[in-house]
């Protein structure tokens, strides 16, 4: 019993650390574009995102049920077998989150979590313990559909925004109004993020409590203390910032103007909120990236950096199998060595986390240098005071 309680505590601690990495990994989803356009100062942006992530975590628990009563058939696995596998799966998720953060890649924390859990379960139990129908319908298909859908919506919204503002605004980008609008839309994305991503950690902890017999299996909603803990942790992670990924989404994919940012954030928020209501555990990172690319395609004269987009897409493809492989290796260690394997996994995880953090210090990215030219000037667009006359405006001699 003491060993089981210790494993539960280790899982909760590691799950909350994953929630923390999810927060700083995904801050860019809401705040990269308003920071890039100068609509919000960097530190103000992350404070707003953290506050609204905290609020959003209390608004829905549908996504948590996908994990606690979804992809894993926990009724076919004994707690003594499954609890160490949850721990192993979390190691896979945290490893991938930390590595992609170091590289500045906006990968999916959600898919890292699913991959780690699936890989550990496959190694520790077998294929029959995975509900592949749920994996396909609530994880894989949303991952394929959501970024495309968000990109199309952002493309159309960007086209519409420019078509309308060019008639009534003396500045070609309609910059003044959309900069203010971005404050609202980016806040909505942060709120939507809390309704989706914080739920995944709640689901893991709820699943752990059920397997340990600390929560009734018929009770699908997470305990109130679990909601509070996950909400506070993801908010704290969001406030830390994740500046490496903010730089990639804010500058790496395309040069974002305020109308684009407004359209991208609106598309992202709408897609995430709809999926949260339906219980789809999609990747908010993929949705945000798809929206940014769609907005880049929607602005005439804009350039999408397809090399960066390609590297991000490769990261998406590798997330599930890579996290699954690490989770599977951690589960294999538990299978070989039992409780000693859990201890070794924990030590290796700590070494890995500290090592990646230490490596990141050699090339620090902070609020002061993530997008320094925007943050210093407070300007996103340089509009010529005396633009050259158009063909219609020239006076014929």
Secondary structure, 3 states (H helix, E strand, C coil): CHHHHHHHHHHHHHHHHHHHHHHHHHHHHHHHHHHHHCCCCHHHHHHHHHHHHHHHCCCCCHHHHHHHCCCECHHHCCHHHHHHHHHHHHHHHHHHHHHHHHHCCCCCHHHHHHHHHHHHHHHHCCHHHECHHHHHHHHHHHHHHHHHHHHHHHHHHHHHHHHHHHHHCCCCCCHHHHHHHHHHHHHHHHHHHHHHHHHHHHHHHHHHHHHCCCCCCCCCCCCHHHHHHHHHHHHHHHHHCCHHHHHHHHHHCCCCCHHHHHHHHHHHHHHHHHHHHHCCCCCHHHHHHHHHHHHHHHCCCCCCCHHHHHHHHHHHHHHHHHHHHHHHHHHHHHHHHCHHHHHHHHHHHHHHHHHHHHHHHHHCCCCCCCCHHHHHHCCCCCCCCCCCCCCCCCCCC
